[in-house]
Amino acid sequence: MGRADLCWTVTVSDAWLSAEERVVNVNEDWSVSLSVAETDGQTRAEARLVMSGGDQLAGHGQARRNPADREMARIGAQIAAARALSDLAGQLLQAAATAIEDSTHERARLHL
């Protein structure tokens, strides 16, 4: 997995933040693993994000084949994996919103 070079600026009304605290450069490797398992027409997936420092988040998704449909395991895996990744994205966005709110003491409005 390639490195992500991120730079962001946090603008807050609190004057107690120094310029160094408002601009942060991050060079970290994060890894995402995706596990998919299918049993009896039910497919479950887990997307696990491991961040530097050991913090982890896990998203989960599932898909169920309609009994009237023919078996196509790959489609179920794709749906369950997409749902797990979407769940993970929502959790990561919520964690970022919480960090912003803790820092600024104002409500964060973040959307996917």
Secondary structure, 3 states (H helix, E strand, C coil): CCCEEEEEECCCCCCCCCHHHHEEEEEECCEEEEEEEEECCEEEEEEEEECCCCCEEEEEEEEECCCCCCCCHHHHHHHHHHHHHHHHHHHHHHHHHHHHHHHHCCCCCCCC
